[in-house]
Amino acid sequence: MRRPAPRLAAAAATGILLAPLGGLAAQADPVVPRHAVVVCQSASFYANYDSANGPHGLKRTLTNGNKVGHTPGAHPVYNGWAAAFDFGPNDWGYLRIECIGGYDSW
């Protein structure tokens, strides 16, 4: 009886599915942002964030009570800048994590 190759046997033992090169990559389901609000008096909302320069591409300033979305643990936070969804114009950007609060309040 022929034994499977060590790599294949290890993958089967751990439940890993090996796909041939050129196969379809797995895609995660998107996480819908939790409803929240801006809790700072004002918060700069940027288009992008990069680790070398921080936030860039100021989109607008959000004010206290603006409806935003962010899901802790699912949406990234880089050096205190959180990926968030602005429900006003329906777009993504970055604002300070401490300016997001009132989760599930609306």
PyMOL commands that set and color helices and strands:
alter all, ss='L'
color gray80, all
select helices_A, chain A and resi 6-14+97-99
alter helices_A, ss='H'
color red, helices_A
select strands_A, chain A and resi 35-38+42-50+54-63+67-69+77-78+81-86+91-96+100-101
alter strands_A, ss='S'
color yellow, strands_A
deselect
rebuild
show_as cartoon
